[in-house]
Amino acid sequence: MKNKFELKLSVKILASLVAAIALSLAFTAYKVDLIFQASSLKSEKAKGKLLLDNAAFDMSVSLYLGLNSEAANRMMELLRNDEVLSVALILPDGKSIAKASSNKASKGSLAEAIKIEKNVTDTISGKVLATIVMEYSNDNYNLLVENFRIAMNKVALVSLLVLALSLLIVRRLLRPLDIIAEKMRLYLPGKVINFGIKESSNEIGQIVSAFKKMQENIDYYNTQLTHINERLEQKVDEKTAELKHNYYYDRMTKLPKRVKLSEDLEQEEFSLAILNLDAFKEINDFYGYAAGDELLRRVGMWILSSGYRVYRLSGDEFAIAFDSNIRADELLAGAEKLLTDLHNTVFFYDDEPIHVSATCGVCESQPDILNKADMALHHAKESKRRACIYSKELNIEEKYRRNMEISSLIKDALKNDRVVVHYQPIVEISSMKITKYEALIRIIDKNGSILAPSEFLQVAQKGRFYAELTRRVSELICKEFKHRKESVTFNISASDILNPATASAILKNIRDANIGDRIIFEILESEGVENIAEVSDFIIEVKKMGAKIAVDDFGTGYSNFENILKLNVDFLKIDGSLIRQINDNKNARAIVETIVSFAKKLNIAVVAEFVSGADIFETVKEIGAEYAQGYYLGKPSVMRVDHNHLSAR
């Protein structure tokens, strides 16, 4: 905020000049006055000395001749001068010969008189004969000083008048600067200022010319800036429109995305189907990602051309809007017809035909329709159906809620060390000794209850904690068997092998515990065959450490003896469904006998699982299985003591 008492710069400059000049004049006047006083005093003393010099010669002759009275008379003649107030003649011994005063002399005048002394000497020898002391009036001196000071005051007054006049002239000269300042304070870009001052070659004229040029430059650059801002605003609008379009529409298929679907569902009601292309990963792997992208575009356009409003959700999923007034049975029938038509349509890429099938989840118009249609899709996939319509009777929400609870339980168990391993003994039938254990994961909930893998493993495999569970189990196994002599079997899935971080962690734990020659990896035959290349590489790596390979649940699924040769296995664990029926089903026994016979020829040991009773144990022993495992021989439990020297029952 501007101070209303703040002086202008011009006033400050002028005031400074006036103060400087005034101080200079005052100092000069003071010095001149001192010099004049000294000069005047010196002049008066010189006059007095001249009088004494004239009288001193006559007095010296009289004093030399001893005529003191003559000398006194000559001294008295000095009083005839009006300016002499008193005289005295004093001998060298201090004795006064004569002393006299003028009628004008007074006590005051004598106090201020100029005192002058002169020695009277012998002209031949230079001996001091007497001293004349004269008091000389200072009236003339005072008059001179006073007149001088009056003259100086007049000069000072004239100087002040000249200064004042100069100030007025300078103020007048600086007035145009005030006008320029006032005008510039009101300046705005685009507004032309007329200073009312003629441009000329003098300084003020040059300042006015410079300000006018500055106005022109500011107006020019302001115009340019306006144009730039307009272009920027246009670009921003275009980019905003582009970003908004990309936010709502998929770049590849040009179809609206999930966010657009969510907004449309808030503004209107319609039924919804979510369509997921089956085995799309295989299409990408076989034909390449370019073909997969092109197929997604064409499928989207095909659905659109079939008269439906379609959205691309993500990956290989599309959402299709249906009329909200369609009944549930008609809605499901419409979705199934769409799936049939899609299945019968052949898409081509580089002249190669590609057949497509899909699974669909459908939901009638209702709140949270998108999530419910997605639930229906997952239910259709789990139940191996082409299409499924959402219904409360399917109890899908309860399954989802339970899955979330289990996922939270797994996370909490990992965080609080409630993931444990139970071990089930595997008995060597010939010696009836426990030579191996199968490691089986368990989770302890907050209430202390133990959960078997069937209660949480499927959820874990679909979530993000499965790999961490596998790594944790490998740590616990290695810690337990680091100081034991038995072997231990460890169930490992293809996803564990295909996960570099998990596979590396497992191998590191085994090396650190130095149990490579006592670890047996159990692999499902179906998973091993589906990922034969990756699994084979893993088998080669672990066998270098001395580990062995077992195929779990053999006798179901593929059950291809050729695959056993490819996987280079050491053990076959016969599926429990065959062992349980071995005494009641001739076909089951025949299959087991065939597996045992085949394994012996390949020098592969056989483990009979689910041996639940003595009769089954005796049968697998009779058939020739090398190992047996089941509740009859021992239930899974926490490892408490070293069973190395204990026999099985």
Secondary structure, 3 states (H helix, E strand, C coil): CCCCCCCCHHHHHHHHHHHHHHHHHHHHHHHHHHHHHHHHHHHHHHHHHHHHHHHHHHHHHHHHHCCHHHHHHHHHHHHHCCCEEEEEEECCCCCEEEEEECCCCCHHHHHHCEEEEEEEECCCCCCEEEEEEEEECCHHHHHHHHHHHHHHHHHHHHHHHHHHHHHHHHHHHHHHHHHHHHHHHCCCCCCCCCCCCCCCCCHHHHHHHHHHHHHHHHHHHHHHHHHHHHHHHHHHHHHHHHHHHHHHECCCCCCECHHHHHHHHHHCCCEEEEEEECCHHHHHHHHCHHHHHHHHHHHHHHHHHCCCEEEEEECCEEEEEECCCCCHHHHHHHHHHHHHHHHHCEEEECCEEEECCEEEEEECCCCCHHHHHHHHHHHHHHCCCCEEECCHHHCHHHHHHHHHHHHHHHHHHHHCCCEEEEEEEEEECCCCEEEEEEEEEEEECCCCCEECHHHHHHHHHHCCCHHHHHHHHHHHHHHHHCCCCCEEEEECCHHHHHCHHHHHHHHHHHHHHCCHHHEEEEEEHHHHHHCHHHHHHHHHHHHCCCCEEEEEEECCCCCCHHHHHHHCCCEEEECHHHHHCCCCCHHHHHHHHHHHHHHHHCCCEEEECCCCCHHHHHHHHHHCCCEECCCCCCCCECCCCCCCCCECC
